[in-house]
Amino acid sequence: MELHDYIRILRKNWITILLLTLLGVGAAAAYSLVTTPKYESTTQLYVSVQSQAAATTDLVQGTNFARQIVTSYVDVVGTALVLDPVIDELDLDTTSTALAAQITATAPLNTVLINITATDSDPAMAAAIANAAGNSLADAVQTTLESGAGSDDSGAGSDDQASPVQVTVVQPALVPTQPTSPNIPLNLALGALVGLALGVAAAVLRTVLDTRIHTVHDIEQLTDRPLLGGIAFDPDASKRPLLVHADPRSPRAESFRSLRTNLQFLNIDGGPRSFVISSAGPGEGKSTTTVNLALALAETGARVALLDGDLRLPTVATYLGIEGGVGMTDVLIGRVELADALQRWGTQNLFVLPSGPVPPNPSELLGSSAMDNVLAALTEHFDYVLIDAPPLLLVTDAAVLSRKTRGAILAVAAGRTRKAELEGAIRAIETASGAILGVVATMLPTKGPDSYSYGSYTYGYGHSIGEEQKRSRRSRRSGERRTGSTAPASA
């Protein structure tokens, strides 16, 4: 995926990302509230070595010795020698091993200082433990670890000598006023980062696992066939399918006119202008697209024949509000003449051939020589022949018709058609040796990162298509007023 794909993913899933981020912050806040606050208090000790001589070399040697033994004293802090007196002094109900877990001792590099830090849920107790541990270490060093014993020359007895190592408290532990844990700002920041990471991961995973087609870009990645047009989603399409007739100035109606213009370019090399329109599956807008495209073509003054080739679930007669009891089935079996079955719709040159009765063998009828004769007669007398065919993945009718016409136009519904289904529909036509002329994207969203708008496509000179068509219509109306002509406008 490219950078704009990731940006589209973030824009499309920003609500999910935001919710997971807030969930992470909420979880961090809840953890901080239920966690018992911990307080830390530190005392600092100074270790020195006394020397009887005043020579500079003796002082230096004493200082170096003190630096060496400081690291050993740090390890002694967590032993029973130091902590048992602390337990007795403070009357603690614990053991030296458990108390050692609450105390840490460190020695800054190249110094003779020892920092003893005690942690407890009670701030006063934390300070008391730190001070008691510092005093206990000083006493252990001076009376036990480094105490000296000597005797006089007569050997009459012995007296305890003062320890050459002195441990002095230079900074007593103070009662802390703020807990060191939980660190609420840090926890909230970590919760937000974790939630954000989970949100982005969920958005990317959702996009990777979603095999549906959402944008025209998805279609272009699956086929090299031209995109003939894009029809925006209309929630009321089932209530008013004849949009070009019911609301001719709407953006969706203009989309069908744009499809009409692109369809005219498919006949550059000449040949019959007969097209079959189908889709991979049901409910993808193929019938609505076929009917409105026929209306848009008829607007130009062209003679258009609209055939309902869906002999299993016909809808064209219902959309146009005409009688569908007699139609293509009757013509194919020779019961009715083609001219008698065709019905003119409206005041334009649009003629409709309904499906007629549902036969038991639709594929055989559509693939028969009688169908060839019907198409030959229609292409001879009409400028365009449009056939609404069943879905390609359900039956073979559309694939059969694609061989008998100029080619097939596939309707692909955004958010409904899956990529594998579109690939399967393309293979079905290619297997039948039919031609795929192009793709029409239907049900495109009008809001969000995948939104589609008719006015978003522009000429190379920067003028939108919608603006150019408005200018063209104004020019035609102006010319008609000057000449008094009432001829229909061409596409």
Secondary structure by P-SEA (a helix, b strand, c coil): ccaaaaaaaaaaaaaaaaaaaaaaaaaaaaaaaaccbbbbbbbbbbbbbbbccccaaaaaaaaaaaaaaaaaaaaacccccccaaaaaaacccccaaaaaaabbbbbcccccbbbbbbbcccaaaaaaaaaaaaaaaaaaaaccccccccccccccccccccccbbbbbcccccccccccccaaaaaaaaaaaaaaaaaaaaaaaaaaaccccccaaaaaacccccccccccccccccccccccccccccaaaaaaaaaaaaaaaccccccccbbbbbccccccaaaaaaaaaaaaaaaaccbbbbbccccccccccccccccccccaaaaaaccccccccccccccccbbbbccccccccaaaaaacaaaaaaaaaaaacccbbbbbcccccccaaaaaaaaaccbbbbbbbcccccaaaaaaaaaaaaaacbbbcbbbbcccccccccccccccccccccccaaaaaaaaaaaaaaaaaaccccccccc
